[in-house]
Amino acid sequence: MNKKIISFVAVIILLPVMIIYSATTGSIDVSALELIKGLFTGANENVDIIKDLRFPRIIISLFAGATLAVSGVLLQAVMRNPLAEPGIIGV
């Protein structure tokens, strides 16, 4: 039970960190502080570009990852096999 709680807390902490990291790195480099300040004030052009282009991609990737995780769990639950994967099952 303790491992589950530690894993859950680690994911909750790392998810926003990775979102900010992926939003700030790339061809347009913006610091995390500049990104957060620009999101609230709207005074920075680079932050507007990040908001229009990178954030939708980040959100889509979060939903795609969650969907793949749920589909894997459902496959394992339906097959009643904790090692079930599409390669082993033949799907």
Biopython code that builds the backbone (N, CA, C, O; Angstrom):
import numpy as np
from Bio.PDB.StructureBuilder import StructureBuilder

atoms = [
    (1, "MET", "N", (0.831, -1.192, 0.000)),
    (1, "MET", "CA", (0.000, 0.000, 0.000)),
    (1, "MET", "C", (0.871, 1.250, 0.000)),
    (1, "MET", "O", (0.536, 2.249, -0.637)),
    (2, "ASN", "N", (1.978, 1.191, 0.708)),
    (2, "ASN", "CA", (2.862, 2.345, 0.806)),
    (2, "ASN", "C", (3.492, 2.668, -0.551)),
    (2, "ASN", "O", (3.667, 3.840, -0.883)),
    (3, "LYS", "N", (3.836, 1.641, -1.340)),
    (3, "LYS", "CA", (4.415, 1.855, -2.663)),
    (3, "LYS", "C", (3.431, 2.533, -3.596)),
    (3, "LYS", "O", (3.823, 3.368, -4.411)),
    (4, "LYS", "N", (2.156, 2.185, -3.486)),
    (4, "LYS", "CA", (1.134, 2.798, -4.330)),
    (4, "LYS", "C", (1.001, 4.279, -4.027)),
    (4, "LYS", "O", (0.873, 5.092, -4.943)),
    (5, "ILE", "N", (1.029, 4.632, -2.769)),
    (5, "ILE", "CA", (0.906, 6.035, -2.386)),
    (5, "ILE", "C", (2.112, 6.828, -2.857)),
    (5, "ILE", "O", (1.967, 7.943, -3.358)),
    (6, "ILE", "N", (3.293, 6.264, -2.701)),
    (6, "ILE", "CA", (4.509, 6.945, -3.150)),
    (6, "ILE", "C", (4.497, 7.117, -4.668)),
    (6, "ILE", "O", (4.882, 8.172, -5.173)),
    (7, "SER", "N", (4.066, 6.106, -5.387)),
    (7, "SER", "CA", (3.988, 6.201, -6.842)),
    (7, "SER", "C", (2.978, 7.255, -7.277)),
    (7, "SER", "O", (3.243, 8.033, -8.193)),
    (8, "PHE", "N", (1.835, 7.280, -6.631)),
    (8, "PHE", "CA", (0.796, 8.254, -6.964)),
    (8, "PHE", "C", (1.279, 9.678, -6.711)),
    (8, "PHE", "O", (1.051, 10.563, -7.536)),
    (9, "VAL", "N", (1.938, 9.907, -5.590)),
    (9, "VAL", "CA", (2.459, 11.240, -5.265)),
    (9, "VAL", "C", (3.557, 11.636, -6.257)),
    (9, "VAL", "O", (3.630, 12.792, -6.675)),
    (10, "ALA", "N", (4.404, 10.681, -6.630)),
    (10, "ALA", "CA", (5.469, 10.978, -7.589)),
    (10, "ALA", "C", (4.898, 11.376, -8.940)),
    (10, "ALA", "O", (5.398, 12.304, -9.575)),
    (11, "VAL", "N", (3.862, 10.689, -9.384)),
    (11, "VAL", "CA", (3.244, 11.034, -10.665)),
    (11, "VAL", "C", (2.569, 12.397, -10.589)),
    (11, "VAL", "O", (2.649, 13.180, -11.536)),
    (12, "ILE", "N", (1.912, 12.687, -9.485)),
    (12, "ILE", "CA", (1.256, 13.984, -9.331)),
    (12, "ILE", "C", (2.277, 15.120, -9.332)),
    (12, "ILE", "O", (1.994, 16.209, -9.833)),
    (13, "ILE", "N", (3.450, 14.874, -8.780)),
    (13, "ILE", "CA", (4.492, 15.909, -8.761)),
    (13, "ILE", "C", (5.174, 16.021, -10.121)),
    (13, "ILE", "O", (5.433, 17.131, -10.586)),
    (14, "LEU", "N", (5.469, 14.899, -10.765)),
    (14, "LEU", "CA", (6.213, 14.919, -12.011)),
    (14, "LEU", "C", (5.404, 15.364, -13.221)),
    (14, "LEU", "O", (5.975, 15.899, -14.171)),
    (15, "LEU", "N", (4.108, 15.162, -13.212)),
    (15, "LEU", "CA", (3.293, 15.534, -14.360)),
    (15, "LEU", "C", (3.329, 17.038, -14.637)),
    (15, "LEU", "O", (3.605, 17.411, -15.777)),
    (16, "PRO", "N", (3.071, 17.922, -13.677)),
    (16, "PRO", "CA", (3.183, 19.361, -13.975)),
    (16, "PRO", "C", (4.603, 19.796, -14.318)),
    (16, "PRO", "O", (4.803, 20.702, -15.127)),
    (17, "VAL", "N", (5.586, 19.146, -13.701)),
    (17, "VAL", "CA", (6.979, 19.486, -14.012)),
    (17, "VAL", "C", (7.279, 19.158, -15.473)),
    (17, "VAL", "O", (7.909, 19.956, -16.166)),
    (18, "MET", "N", (6.838, 18.003, -15.946)),
    (18, "MET", "CA", (7.081, 17.627, -17.334)),
    (18, "MET", "C", (6.275, 18.482, -18.304)),
    (18, "MET", "O", (6.743, 18.761, -19.408)),
    (19, "ILE", "N", (5.081, 18.900, -17.916)),
    (19, "ILE", "CA", (4.288, 19.788, -18.773)),
    (19, "ILE", "C", (5.001, 21.122, -18.943)),
    (19, "ILE", "O", (5.098, 21.634, -20.058)),
    (20, "ILE", "N", (5.492, 21.677, -17.868)),
    (20, "ILE", "CA", (6.213, 22.948, -17.949)),
    (20, "ILE", "C", (7.506, 22.774, -18.728)),
    (20, "ILE", "O", (7.865, 23.636, -19.529)),
    (21, "TYR", "N", (8.208, 21.675, -18.504)),
    (21, "TYR", "CA", (9.458, 21.429, -19.228)),
    (21, "TYR", "C", (9.204, 21.310, -20.731)),
    (21, "TYR", "O", (9.942, 21.887, -21.530)),
    (22, "SER", "N", (8.173, 20.572, -21.117)),
    (22, "SER", "CA", (7.903, 20.391, -22.538)),
    (22, "SER", "C", (7.388, 21.673, -23.177)),
    (22, "SER", "O", (7.575, 21.881, -24.376)),
    (23, "ALA", "N", (6.743, 22.531, -22.400)),
    (23, "ALA", "CA", (6.265, 23.797, -22.948)),
    (23, "ALA", "C", (7.386, 24.815, -23.096)),
    (23, "ALA", "O", (7.319, 25.677, -23.972)),
    (24, "THR", "N", (8.409, 24.734, -22.262)),
    (24, "THR", "CA", (9.467, 25.742, -22.290)),
    (24, "THR", "C", (10.640, 25.386, -23.190)),
    (24, "THR", "O", (11.406, 26.276, -23.558)),
    (25, "THR", "N", (10.810, 24.131, -23.557)),
    (25, "THR", "CA", (11.937, 23.764, -24.409)),
    (25, "THR", "C", (11.473, 23.609, -25.845)),
    (25, "THR", "O", (10.331, 23.232, -26.108)),
    (26, "GLY", "N", (12.361, 23.901, -26.752)),
    (26, "GLY", "CA", (12.047, 23.792, -28.169)),
    (26, "GLY", "C", (12.730, 24.895, -28.933)),
    (26, "GLY", "O", (13.711, 25.472, -28.463)),
    (27, "SER", "N", (12.215, 25.196, -30.119)),
    (27, "SER", "CA", (12.836, 26.225, -30.945)),
    (27, "SER", "C", (12.662, 27.613, -30.336)),
    (27, "SER", "O", (13.493, 28.494, -30.554)),
    (28, "ILE", "N", (11.606, 27.809, -29.586)),
    (28, "ILE", "CA", (11.393, 29.060, -28.848)),
    (28, "ILE", "C", (11.654, 28.751, -27.378)),
    (28, "ILE", "O", (10.843, 28.101, -26.719)),
    (29, "ASP", "N", (12.782, 29.218, -26.874)),
    (29, "ASP", "CA", (13.122, 28.964, -25.478)),
    (29, "ASP", "C", (12.556, 30.068, -24.591)),
    (29, "ASP", "O", (12.825, 31.252, -24.793)),
    (30, "VAL", "N", (11.775, 29.655, -23.619)),
    (30, "VAL", "CA", (11.163, 30.566, -22.657)),
    (30, "VAL", "C", (11.402, 29.966, -21.284)),
    (30, "VAL", "O", (11.288, 28.753, -21.109)),
    (31, "SER", "N", (11.729, 30.794, -20.318)),
    (31, "SER", "CA", (11.911, 30.276, -18.965)),
    (31, "SER", "C", (10.546, 29.956, -18.354)),
    (31, "SER", "O", (9.515, 30.460, -18.798)),
    (32, "ALA", "N", (10.565, 29.115, -17.337)),
    (32, "ALA", "CA", (9.316, 28.718, -16.694)),
    (32, "ALA", "C", (8.622, 29.919, -16.047)),
    (32, "ALA", "O", (7.399, 30.045, -16.107)),
    (33, "LEU", "N", (9.408, 30.789, -15.435)),
    (33, "LEU", "CA", (8.835, 31.984, -14.813)),
    (33, "LEU", "C", (8.224, 32.909, -15.857)),
    (33, "LEU", "O", (7.147, 33.467, -15.646)),
    (34, "GLU", "N", (8.914, 33.070, -16.984)),
    (34, "GLU", "CA", (8.404, 33.906, -18.070)),
    (34, "GLU", "C", (7.127, 33.304, -18.664)),
    (34, "GLU", "O", (6.208, 34.035, -19.032)),
    (35, "LEU", "N", (7.071, 31.975, -18.756)),
    (35, "LEU", "CA", (5.880, 31.303, -19.269)),
    (35, "LEU", "C", (4.685, 31.526, -18.355)),
    (35, "LEU", "O", (3.599, 31.874, -18.819)),
    (36, "ILE", "N", (4.882, 31.330, -17.074)),
    (36, "ILE", "CA", (3.772, 31.485, -16.131)),
    (36, "ILE", "C", (3.299, 32.945, -16.086)),
    (36, "ILE", "O", (2.099, 33.220, -16.065)),
    (37, "LYS", "N", (4.263, 33.872, -16.072)),
    (37, "LYS", "CA", (3.896, 35.292, -16.063)),
    (37, "LYS", "C", (3.180, 35.680, -17.361)),
    (37, "LYS", "O", (2.213, 36.441, -17.333)),
    (38, "GLY", "N", (3.651, 35.163, -18.484)),
    (38, "GLY", "CA", (3.042, 35.480, -19.773)),
    (38, "GLY", "C", (1.660, 34.886, -19.948)),
    (38, "GLY", "O", (0.835, 35.451, -20.665)),
    (39, "LEU", "N", (1.388, 33.754, -19.307)),
    (39, "LEU", "CA", (0.057, 33.160, -19.393)),
    (39, "LEU", "C", (-0.990, 34.032, -18.708)),
    (39, "LEU", "O", (-2.136, 34.095, -19.153)),
    (40, "PHE", "N", (-0.603, 34.698, -17.636)),
    (40, "PHE", "CA", (-1.559, 35.522, -16.900)),
    (40, "PHE", "C", (-1.669, 36.936, -17.455)),
    (40, "PHE", "O", (-2.746, 37.530, -17.415)),
    (41, "THR", "N", (-0.557, 37.493, -17.978)),
    (41, "THR", "CA", (-0.600, 38.867, -18.473)),
    (41, "THR", "C", (-0.847, 38.939, -19.971)),
    (41, "THR", "O", (-1.503, 39.870, -20.437)),
    (42, "GLY", "N", (-0.339, 37.983, -20.734)),
    (42, "GLY", "CA", (-0.519, 37.984, -22.179)),
    (42, "GLY", "C", (0.348, 39.009, -22.894)),
    (42, "GLY", "O", (0.033, 39.407, -24.015)),
    (43, "ALA", "N", (1.430, 39.440, -22.268)),
    (43, "ALA", "CA", (2.260, 40.490, -22.838)),
    (43, "ALA", "C", (3.404, 39.962, -23.685)),
    (43, "ALA", "O", (4.079, 40.755, -24.340)),
    (44, "ASN", "N", (3.652, 38.661, -23.701)),
    (44, "ASN", "CA", (4.808, 38.107, -24.383)),
    (44, "ASN", "C", (4.358, 37.357, -25.641)),
    (44, "ASN", "O", (3.476, 36.501, -25.575)),
    (45, "GLU", "N", (4.969, 37.684, -26.791)),
    (45, "GLU", "CA", (4.625, 37.019, -28.044)),
    (45, "GLU", "C", (5.020, 35.550, -28.054)),
    (45, "GLU", "O", (4.289, 34.708, -28.576)),
    (46, "ASN", "N", (6.171, 35.245, -27.481)),
    (46, "ASN", "CA", (6.629, 33.853, -27.450)),
    (46, "ASN", "C", (5.685, 32.974, -26.637)),
    (46, "ASN", "O", (5.441, 31.821, -26.990)),
    (47, "VAL", "N", (5.165, 33.519, -25.563)),
    (47, "VAL", "CA", (4.224, 32.759, -24.742)),
    (47, "VAL", "C", (2.914, 32.549, -25.494)),
    (47, "VAL", "O", (2.283, 31.502, -25.346)),
    (48, "ASP", "N", (2.500, 33.518, -26.291)),
    (48, "ASP", "CA", (1.291, 33.341, -27.098)),
    (48, "ASP", "C", (1.473, 32.229, -28.127)),
    (48, "ASP", "O", (0.547, 31.460, -28.387)),
    (49, "ILE", "N", (2.661, 32.147, -28.708)),
    (49, "ILE", "CA", (2.946, 31.076, -29.663)),
    (49, "ILE", "C", (2.917, 29.722, -28.954)),
    (49, "ILE", "O", (2.357, 28.754, -29.468)),
    (50, "ILE", "N", (3.519, 29.667, -27.785)),
    (50, "ILE", "CA", (3.520, 28.426, -27.013)),
    (50, "ILE", "C", (2.097, 28.028, -26.626)),
    (50, "ILE", "O", (1.728, 26.855, -26.685)),
    (51, "LYS", "N", (1.308, 29.024, -26.229)),
    (51, "LYS", "CA", (-0.075, 28.751, -25.823)),
    (51, "LYS", "C", (-0.906, 28.236, -26.998)),
    (51, "LYS", "O", (-1.762, 27.369, -26.817)),
    (52, "ASP", "N", (-0.662, 28.761, -28.193)),
    (52, "ASP", "CA", (-1.452, 28.356, -29.351)),
    (52, "ASP", "C", (-0.975, 27.054, -29.995)),
    (52, "ASP", "O", (-1.783, 26.311, -30.551)),
    (53, "LEU", "N", (0.318, 26.772, -29.926)),
    (53, "LEU", "CA", (0.845, 25.605, -30.630)),
    (53, "LEU", "C", (1.234, 24.441, -29.727)),
    (53, "LEU", "O", (0.900, 23.294, -30.023)),
    (54, "ARG", "N", (1.926, 24.715, -28.644)),
    (54, "ARG", "CA", (2.447, 23.617, -27.827)),
    (54, "ARG", "C", (1.431, 23.060, -26.847)),
    (54, "ARG", "O", (1.375, 21.847, -26.645)),
    (55, "PHE", "N", (0.626, 23.918, -26.234)),
    (55, "PHE", "CA", (-0.312, 23.420, -25.230)),
    (55, "PHE", "C", (-1.345, 22.450, -25.802)),
    (55, "PHE", "O", (-1.644, 21.448, -25.153)),
    (56, "PRO", "N", (-1.909, 22.704, -27.003)),
    (56, "PRO", "CA", (-2.821, 21.679, -27.541)),
    (56, "PRO", "C", (-2.134, 20.339, -27.773)),
    (56, "PRO", "O", (-2.737, 19.289, -27.554)),
    (57, "ARG", "N", (-0.884, 20.367, -28.211)),
    (57, "ARG", "CA", (-0.151, 19.114, -28.423)),
    (57, "ARG", "C", (0.122, 18.403, -27.105)),
    (57, "ARG", "O", (0.052, 17.177, -27.028)),
    (58, "ILE", "N", (0.429, 19.168, -26.081)),
    (58, "ILE", "CA", (0.678, 18.575, -24.766)),
    (58, "ILE", "C", (-0.595, 17.935, -24.229)),
    (58, "ILE", "O", (-0.555, 16.826, -23.697)),
    (59, "ILE", "N", (-1.718, 18.622, -24.364)),
    (59, "ILE", "CA", (-2.999, 18.093, -23.868)),
    (59, "ILE", "C", (-3.394, 16.839, -24.643)),
    (59, "ILE", "O", (-3.859, 15.864, -24.052)),
    (60, "ILE", "N", (-3.209, 16.862, -25.966)),
    (60, "ILE", "CA", (-3.533, 15.682, -26.775)),
    (60, "ILE", "C", (-2.648, 14.500, -26.380)),
    (60, "ILE", "O", (-3.122, 13.366, -26.310)),
    (61, "SER", "N", (-1.376, 14.759, -26.126)),
    (61, "SER", "CA", (-0.485, 13.654, -25.736)),
    (61, "SER", "C", (-0.850, 13.101, -24.361)),
    (61, "SER", "O", (-0.719, 11.900, -24.124)),
    (62, "LEU", "N", (-1.309, 13.967, -23.451)),
    (62, "LEU", "CA", (-1.763, 13.473, -22.149)),
    (62, "LEU", "C", (-2.975, 12.562, -22.301)),
    (62, "LEU", "O", (-3.039, 11.500, -21.682)),
    (63, "PHE", "N", (-3.934, 12.977, -23.123)),
    (63, "PHE", "CA", (-5.122, 12.147, -23.335)),
    (63, "PHE", "C", (-4.784, 10.855, -24.072)),
    (63, "PHE", "O", (-5.354, 9.807, -23.770)),
    (64, "ALA", "N", (-3.868, 10.915, -25.030)),
    (64, "ALA", "CA", (-3.482, 9.699, -25.756)),
    (64, "ALA", "C", (-2.794, 8.710, -24.820)),
    (64, "ALA", "O", (-3.063, 7.510, -24.886)),
    (65, "GLY", "N", (-1.916, 9.197, -23.954)),
    (65, "GLY", "CA", (-1.256, 8.317, -22.995)),
    (65, "GLY", "C", (-2.228, 7.704, -22.012)),
    (65, "GLY", "O", (-2.121, 6.524, -21.676)),
    (66, "ALA", "N", (-3.181, 8.504, -21.547)),
    (66, "ALA", "CA", (-4.184, 7.978, -20.620)),
    (66, "ALA", "C", (-5.055, 6.935, -21.305)),
    (66, "ALA", "O", (-5.416, 5.927, -20.697)),
    (67, "THR", "N", (-5.392, 7.173, -22.563)),
    (67, "THR", "CA", (-6.209, 6.209, -23.304)),
    (67, "THR", "C", (-5.471, 4.893, -23.509)),
    (67, "THR", "O", (-6.059, 3.821, -23.371)),
    (68, "LEU", "N", (-4.180, 4.971, -23.837)),
    (68, "LEU", "CA", (-3.400, 3.740, -24.002)),
    (68, "LEU", "C", (-3.268, 2.982, -22.687)),
    (68, "LEU", "O", (-3.300, 1.752, -22.674)),
    (69, "ALA", "N", (-3.119, 3.710, -21.580)),
    (69, "ALA", "CA", (-3.027, 3.051, -20.277)),
    (69, "ALA", "C", (-4.331, 2.343, -19.930)),
    (69, "ALA", "O", (-4.321, 1.209, -19.451)),
    (70, "VAL", "N", (-5.446, 3.013, -20.172)),
    (70, "VAL", "CA", (-6.746, 2.397, -19.867)),
    (70, "VAL", "C", (-6.992, 1.191, -20.763)),
    (70, "VAL", "O", (-7.513, 0.177, -20.300)),
    (71, "SER", "N", (-6.625, 1.286, -22.037)),
    (71, "SER", "CA", (-6.844, 0.138, -22.920)),
    (71, "SER", "C", (-5.989, -1.052, -22.498)),
    (71, "SER", "O", (-6.430, -2.196, -22.611)),
    (72, "GLY", "N", (-4.770, -0.801, -22.013)),
    (72, "GLY", "CA", (-3.940, -1.895, -21.522)),
    (72, "GLY", "C", (-4.519, -2.542, -20.285)),
    (72, "GLY", "O", (-4.502, -3.766, -20.152)),
    (73, "VAL", "N", (-5.028, -1.732, -19.384)),
    (73, "VAL", "CA", (-5.641, -2.269, -18.164)),
    (73, "VAL", "C", (-6.895, -3.068, -18.505)),
    (73, "VAL", "O", (-7.136, -4.125, -17.922)),
    (74, "LEU", "N", (-7.692, -2.572, -19.443)),
    (74, "LEU", "CA", (-8.895, -3.309, -19.837)),
    (74, "LEU", "C", (-8.544, -4.629, -20.506)),
    (74, "LEU", "O", (-9.212, -5.637, -20.276)),
    (75, "LEU", "N", (-7.505, -4.633, -21.331)),
    (75, "LEU", "CA", (-7.085, -5.881, -21.969)),
    (75, "LEU", "C", (-6.643, -6.899, -20.929)),
    (75, "LEU", "O", (-6.982, -8.078, -21.026)),
    (76, "GLN", "N", (-5.888, -6.448, -19.938)),
    (76, "GLN", "CA", (-5.456, -7.355, -18.883)),
    (76, "GLN", "C", (-6.626, -7.822, -18.034)),
    (76, "GLN", "O", (-6.644, -8.969, -17.588)),
    (77, "ALA", "N", (-7.597, -6.960, -17.804)),
    (77, "ALA", "CA", (-8.753, -7.347, -16.985)),
    (77, "ALA", "C", (-9.648, -8.335, -17.727)),
    (77, "ALA", "O", (-10.141, -9.293, -17.131)),
    (78, "VAL", "N", (-9.859, -8.112, -19.011)),
    (78, "VAL", "CA", (-10.723, -9.008, -19.782)),
    (78, "VAL", "C", (-10.084, -10.379, -19.931)),
    (78, "VAL", "O", (-10.768, -11.398, -19.825)),
    (79, "MET", "N", (-8.801, -10.415, -20.173)),
    (79, "MET", "CA", (-8.104, -11.691, -20.338)),
    (79, "MET", "C", (-7.765, -12.359, -18.999)),
    (79, "MET", "O", (-7.368, -13.524, -18.966)),
    (80, "ARG", "N", (-7.919, -11.634, -17.926)),
    (80, "ARG", "CA", (-7.569, -12.108, -16.585)),
    (80, "ARG", "C", (-6.126, -12.609, -16.538)),
    (80, "ARG", "O", (-5.814, -13.645, -15.951)),
    (81, "ASN", "N", (-5.269, -11.829, -17.181)),
    (81, "ASN", "CA", (-3.857, -12.175, -17.258)),
    (81, "ASN", "C", (-3.066, -10.891, -17.053)),
    (81, "ASN", "O", (-3.147, -9.988, -17.886)),
    (82, "PRO", "N", (-2.303, -10.783, -15.966)),
    (82, "PRO", "CA", (-1.559, -9.535, -15.726)),
    (82, "PRO", "C", (-0.419, -9.298, -16.712)),
    (82, "PRO", "O", (0.137, -8.201, -16.752)),
    (83, "LEU", "N", (-0.064, -10.300, -17.502)),
    (83, "LEU", "CA", (1.001, -10.150, -18.489)),
    (83, "LEU", "C", (0.455, -9.980, -19.897)),
    (83, "LEU", "O", (1.224, -10.005, -20.859)),
    (84, "ALA", "N", (-0.854, -9.807, -20.041)),
    (84, "ALA", "CA", (-1.469, -9.727, -21.367)),
    (84, "ALA", "C", (-1.053, -8.446, -22.068)),
    (84, "ALA", "O", (-1.075, -7.364, -21.483)),
    (85, "GLU", "N", (-0.677, -8.585, -23.319)),
    (85, "GLU", "CA", (-0.371, -7.467, -24.200)),
    (85, "GLU", "C", (-0.766, -7.860, -25.600)),
    (85, "GLU", "O", (-0.905, -9.052, -25.877)),
    (86, "PRO", "N", (-0.955, -6.905, -26.499)),
    (86, "PRO", "CA", (-1.416, -7.258, -27.851)),
    (86, "PRO", "C", (-0.489, -8.226, -28.583)),
    (86, "PRO", "O", (-0.972, -9.041, -29.368)),
    (87, "GLY", "N", (0.818, -8.166, -28.357)),
    (87, "GLY", "CA", (1.749, -9.077, -29.019)),
    (87, "GLY", "C", (1.581, -10.512, -28.564)),
    (87, "GLY", "O", (1.703, -11.438, -29.367)),
    (88, "ILE", "N", (1.305, -10.704, -27.293)),
    (88, "ILE", "CA", (1.134, -12.057, -26.750)),
    (88, "ILE", "C", (-0.243, -12.615, -27.116)),
    (88, "ILE", "O", (-0.381, -13.788, -27.461)),
    (89, "ILE", "N", (-1.240, -11.763, -27.035)),
    (89, "ILE", "CA", (-2.616, -12.198, -27.316)),
    (89, "ILE", "C", (-2.810, -12.452, -28.803)),
    (89, "ILE", "O", (-3.617, -13.303, -29.179)),
    (90, "GLY", "N", (-2.091, -11.736, -29.653)),
    (90, "GLY", "CA", (-2.223, -11.908, -31.090)),
    (90, "GLY", "C", (-3.205, -10.929, -31.709)),
    (90, "GLY", "O", (-3.761, -11.188, -32.776)),
    (91, "VAL", "N", (-3.413, -9.826, -31.053)),
    (91, "VAL", "CA", (-4.345, -8.817, -31.588)),
    (91, "VAL", "C", (-3.605, -7.952, -32.567)),
    (91, "VAL", "O", (-4.188, -7.034, -33.144)),
]
sb = StructureBuilder()
sb.init_structure("model")
sb.init_model(0)
sb.init_chain("A")
sb.init_seg("    ")
for serial, (resi, resn, name, xyz) in enumerate(atoms, 1):
    if name == "N":
        sb.init_residue(resn, " ", resi, " ")
    sb.init_atom(name, np.array(xyz, "f"), 0.0, 1.0, " ", f" {name:<3s}", serial, name[0])
structure = sb.get_structure()
